[in-house]
């Protein structure tokens, strides 16, 4: 997950003269006075259509690629593959990454909001959220426009991520109303602007 690298991996893969993605300011005042850390789920129509799940941890967004998207149904266990840390400003990014750039394609903000860390040790004492991620199991409660309730991220090795690559499972555990899985990403609308992927792409071409 790029531990110790901060935004080095993120910045090294992008030409900010071409892409509209934020370069990030490193330690940012955004969210520092908020009562809870932020999360965002973006739909990304790149070489493969997928969802990006991001949780604010200190001054970065820890990120996972979730091919089928997070589900509100506790029966669904969703593969989540770690990607590089992103800047906090990425929570608001929506647009088209130019062809030829890393992750080239259209991005919309499907959901965003705050979350509560819920991880505890065996004695019931709270565990620092970054530490719980490092240990490979983190629990949290989402307060989003679409995703609400308790979720967990659990790390495992090998399997569907291929060649021993680190992978996680994202699962809803409790709380909120029972959902019906993830909607069709082609028809899904942005929680920020109400636009679909197709609308964002069309406006980019028109602009």
N, C-alpha and C positions, 0 to 999 in steps of 0.2 A: 504493500500500500504506500510505497514511497516514504516510509518512516524515516525521519531525520532529514529528508530532502526539502521539506517545505514546498515551495512552488517551483523548484528548480526543474523538475521533470515537465511540469505543465508549461512553463515558459519556453523550455528548450525545444518543444515540439511544434511551436506556433510562430508564425510571422505576423506580428500585430500590425504591420503595415497593410496586410491583406485581409485579415479576419477581424470582424467586429467584436470578437470575444474580449472580455476585460483582461488586462494584463495583471490586475491585482496590485494592491498597495502594501501587501505583506500584512503586518500588524495593523488592523483597521479598527476604527472606532465604531463601525457599524455593528450593532448587536451587542456591544460591550455592556450597555446599560439595560439590556432587555432582561425581563424576568426569566426567560427560558431561551435556550439555543434554537437555531432555525433548522429547518429541513426543506428540501425542494426535490420534486420528481419531475424530470424533463423527458419528453419523448423526442428521440433523436433518429431521424430518417437519414442514416449514413449508408455505408456499404451494406449494412444490415439494419433493419428497423428494430429498435430496442428502447428500453427505458433506462434513464440514469437516475439512480437513487443517491442523494447526497445529504449528509448530516454534518452540521457545524460542530467541530471539535476544536476548541481554542480559536485560532485565527485562520483556519482553513475549512473547506468542505471536504470531508472524507467521502469518497465516491465509489460506487459499484455500478457495473453494467448489469441490468436485469433483463434478459432477453424477452421474457413474457410479461414483465411488469409486476409491481407489487399487487397482491390480492387482498381484498377485504374478507375473504373466505378462509377460515382457519384450516380447512382441509387442503389448501394449496400450499405446497412447499416450492418456493421459487429460487432457482439458481441465481446467484449474485457473484459476479467476478470483479475483484477490486481493480480500479483504475487509479490514475495519479490524483493527488490532491488538487482541488480547484480553489480559486480565491472566493471569498465571501460574496463578492459582487456578482459571481456567476449565478446566484439565486435568481436574479432578475433577467438573465440573458435569454433572449428569444430572437431568432432570426435565421439567416442562411450563412453557414460557413462555406466559403468559396471552394469549388472543386480544386483538387490538388493540395489543399490544406489538410492537416491532420483532422480527421473526423468530419470531412467535408459533407454537408447536407443540411437539412432543415431541423430546427430545434424549437419546441414550444414548452412552456411551463405548464405541465399537466396539473400539478398540485404543489402547494407550499404552505408553510405555517411554522409552528413551534413544536418542540418535543421535550419530554421529561425523561431524564435518565432514570432507570429503575433497577440497575444491577446491584446485587447484594452478595456478600460472601456467605459461607455456610452458617455463620452465626447471625445472619440477618443484618449485618452492618453494611451501609452503602459503600460501593466501590467506585472510585473515580472512573468516569466513562471511557477516557482514553486507555486506562489500564484494563478495563473489561474488554475492549476491542483487542488490545495486545494479547490478552489471554485467550481470545477466540470465541467469546460468547458475551453478547450485550443485549440487554432488554431495555425497552423504552416505550413511552406512550406518545403517539402522534396526535397533534391537534391541527389538522389541516382542513381545507375546504372539502376534500373528498375522502381522505384517509384519516380515520379516527380509531383510537383504541390502542391496545398493547401489541407490540411486535417484538421479534427477536432476530438477531443476526448470529449465526453459528458457523464457524469455520470448519472445513474438512479438507482433506488432501486428495489430489488425483480426481478420478471420476470424470464427469462430463466436461470439466474445464480443460482436460487433455494434458498429457505429458507431465503430470505431477504439478501443474500450475495451481496455485492457491485458489480456492473457491469457497463460497459461503452459501448458506441457505437463508432466505428471508421469509419469515412465517408470521402470520398474525396469531397471537396467542390468546387474547381476551379483550373484552371491553368494546364499547361501541355497538352499533347494530351489525348484524350479520350481512355481509355483502354477497355479490354475485360474481366475484372474480374481477378481472380487469376488462374495461371496454375496448372495442375495436380502436386501435391507435389512429387509424386513418380517419375515423369519424370523431375522435375525442377533441374537445375544445380546451383552449388554454384557460387556466384559472386566473390569468392576469388580464387577457385581452378578449377572450371569447373566440379567438381565431383557431382554425384547424391548420394542420400542416400544409395542406394545399393552398389555403388562403395566404399564409406567410410566404410560401414560395412564389405565389403569383404576384404579391405585392413587391417582392424583391425584384422580380423580372420587370415589373412596370416602373419601378423606381430607377 
